Amino acid sequence: MDVPLLVVGDLNIHNPLSDPLRSYSPREIGSWTPYFEKAAEAGFALLNPPGEYTIFPLVGKARPSVIDLAFANPLLLPLFKSWEVSLPSTGSDHMPIMISLAPPSQIPIPKRPRWSDRDWEALSPLINEYRIPPAPTCPSPADLDKWLTGSLNRLTALLTEHTPVSRPSHYSKPCWTPHLTTLCREFHKASRLARKHGTPALRDVANTSKGGYFKAIKPAKNKHWSSFLLGATPQSLWTAKKFAYGLAPPGFPSLPGADTPQRMNQVLLDHFLPTKDPFSPPLRLRPDNKAPPLTKEEIATALSKCSPTSAPGPDGIPYSTWKQVNRENPALLLEILSPLVSLGYHPTSLKGSNVIVLDKPGKPSYESPPPSG
């Protein structure tokens, strides 16, 4: 689909992603498996918060349960703001569900996965039990692309579903503390009351709260900077230097005949990624018996050379996660990549890349670094 799409349904199936405390019978597992596998292959994301019940039976032995499906495709997911059950019951079987979406003019910052906080304790057994479907025999290029894309999408969906996410805000700073959060909340509360009623006493409280809040920010920044310098490593010295000198003025490379961002984009694409003449792929791919088989050691060696701080590819999963996946179950990546080596085929799903144009080097905002205090 090339339009934002939301799928909400009540098919009387249950899944641990939306109801993790429920025990599941083999029949229930067989019911939800095809739906969630198909959704993962198409890139849909589940919106239901875990354990948000929408049915509370008052009689009988039935348990509270949740709505079955609330999926968003990749085009709708950036517009998604919240999914909640905060309205009173209407007498229907399910309680009303509020799904908030942002208009295109107010698209919120997309949620970012916190890969370092993923729940490996719950994810490890799932990775060890995960099985890659067998690759097709003598497939066409299109069939092999479809098999690889589906296998990777299901695996990446499994990793993403067990990784917490957060939406960055202007409070998402290393120096931020719970104490500053409390002071900020009290300051805005006092300011709203002062604007609403306008009494001198409330204005004095608002001014006092504002002064205490802003005075607490500077000591928190100094404390964070001092602790950062005490724990500096050879890898973090460049980060410390950037913090000390401040941000360089924004700059952008100039190319002849490229005076707009759109033209610059096209010039860079034509230079670094030139369009090649299309060629006719073979109707069938046949394995090469002389090709040496791929081994687990080769994959582990290749991953060991990848920096965990490198920018991730189009899937958004960093190398640190793929290294952990390979340690947990070395057969996964081997089963995915082995058919590509034996068939001598580079699939289209692995030809995507993220290209970022860096600012040109600029002069620091000031000549000498500020004092550490």
Secondary structure, 3 states (H helix, E strand, C coil): CCCCCEEEECCCCCCCCCCCCCCCCHHHHHHHHHHHHHHHHCCCEECCCCCCCCECCCCCCCCCECCCEEEECCCCHHHEEEEECCCCCCCCCCCCCEEEECCHHHCCCCCEECHHHCCHHHHHHHHHHCCCCCCCCCCCHHHHHHHHHHHHHHHHHHHHHCCCEECCCCCCCCCCCHHHHHHHHHHHHHHHHHHHHCCHHHHHHHHHHHHHHHHHHHHHHHHHHHHHHHCCCCCCHHHHHHHHHCCCCCCCCCECCECCHHHHHHHHHHHHCCCCCCCCCCCCCCCCCCCCCCCHHHHHHHHHCCCCCCCCCCCCCCHHHHHHHHHHCCHHHHHHHHHHHHHCCCCHHHCCCCCCCCCCCCCCCCCCCCCCC
